[in-house]
């Protein structure tokens, strides 16, 4: 009878160790997934911030004040009207 109890103890100890290792592996996998998800969310936030900065920069570059300033630097003349010489819009006169 004592021998059966010793075998049973050994078997239960082995099962407990296996269950502990499985639980440890599952917790580790869950933690890794959470870390990876947080990393992806952080990357998305960074990209959204960069997109906002690029939109602001694009707006600044397309502003009329900037275009007029750059035109003055290049000695370009502001056009008042465009007259088309023919019905096709490939030949024009600028005034």
C-alpha positions as CSV (number, residue, x, y, z in Angstrom):
1,X,0.0,0.0,0.0
2,X,2.8,2.4,0.8
3,X,4.4,1.7,-2.5
4,X,1.2,2.7,-4.3
5,X,1.1,5.9,-2.4
6,X,4.7,6.7,-3.4
7,X,3.9,6.0,-7.1
8,X,0.8,8.1,-6.8
9,X,2.8,11.0,-5.2
10,X,5.4,10.7,-8.0
11,X,2.7,10.8,-10.6
12,X,0.9,13.7,-9.0
13,X,4.2,15.6,-8.6
14,X,4.9,15.0,-12.3
15,X,1.4,16.2,-13.3
16,X,1.7,19.3,-11.1
17,X,5.1,20.2,-12.7
18,X,3.7,19.7,-16.2
19,X,0.7,21.8,-15.4
20,X,2.9,24.5,-13.9
21,X,5.2,24.5,-17.0
22,X,2.1,24.7,-19.2
23,X,0.6,27.6,-17.2
24,X,4.0,29.4,-17.3
25,X,4.2,29.0,-21.0
26,X,0.6,30.3,-21.5
27,X,1.2,33.3,-19.3
28,X,4.4,34.1,-21.2
29,X,2.6,33.9,-24.5
30,X,-0.2,36.1,-23.3
31,X,2.3,38.7,-22.0
32,X,4.2,38.6,-25.3
33,X,1.0,39.2,-27.2
34,X,0.1,42.1,-24.9
35,X,3.5,43.7,-25.3
36,X,3.3,43.2,-29.1
37,X,-0.2,44.8,-29.2
38,X,1.0,47.8,-27.1
39,X,4.0,48.2,-29.4
40,X,1.8,48.2,-32.5
41,X,-0.6,50.8,-30.9
42,X,2.4,53.0,-30.1
43,X,3.6,52.7,-33.7
44,X,0.2,53.7,-35.0
45,X,0.1,56.7,-32.8
46,X,3.6,57.8,-34.0
47,X,2.5,57.4,-37.6
48,X,-0.7,59.4,-37.0
49,X,1.4,62.2,-35.4
50,X,3.7,62.2,-38.3
51,X,0.8,62.4,-40.7
52,X,-0.6,65.4,-38.9
53,X,2.8,67.1,-39.1
54,X,3.1,66.4,-42.8
55,X,-0.5,67.8,-43.4
56,X,0.5,71.0,-41.6
57,X,3.7,71.2,-43.6
58,X,1.8,70.6,-46.8
59,X,-0.7,73.3,-45.9
60,X,2.2,75.7,-45.2
61,X,3.8,74.9,-48.5
62,X,0.6,75.4,-50.5
63,X,-0.3,78.7,-48.8
64,X,-0.8,81.7,-51.1
65,X,1.6,83.8,-49.0
66,X,4.4,81.4,-49.5
67,X,3.7,81.1,-53.2
68,X,3.8,84.8,-53.6
69,X,7.0,85.1,-51.6
70,X,8.7,82.5,-53.7
71,X,7.4,84.2,-56.9
72,X,8.9,87.5,-55.8
73,X,12.2,85.8,-55.1
74,X,12.1,84.4,-58.7
75,X,11.0,87.8,-60.1
76,X,7.8,86.4,-61.5
77,X,4.9,88.7,-62.4
78,X,1.4,88.2,-61.0
79,X,-1.1,87.3,-63.7
80,X,-4.4,89.2,-63.7
81,X,-6.2,87.5,-66.6
82,X,-5.7,84.7,-69.0
83,X,-7.1,85.0,-72.6
84,X,-7.4,82.0,-74.8
85,X,-6.5,82.6,-78.5
86,X,-8.3,79.6,-79.8
87,X,-11.1,77.3,-78.5
88,X,-8.4,74.8,-77.6
89,X,-6.9,75.8,-74.3
90,X,-3.3,75.2,-75.4
91,X,-2.6,78.7,-76.7
92,X,-3.0,81.6,-74.2
93,X,-2.1,85.2,-73.7
94,X,-1.3,86.3,-70.2
95,X,-2.1,89.8,-69.0
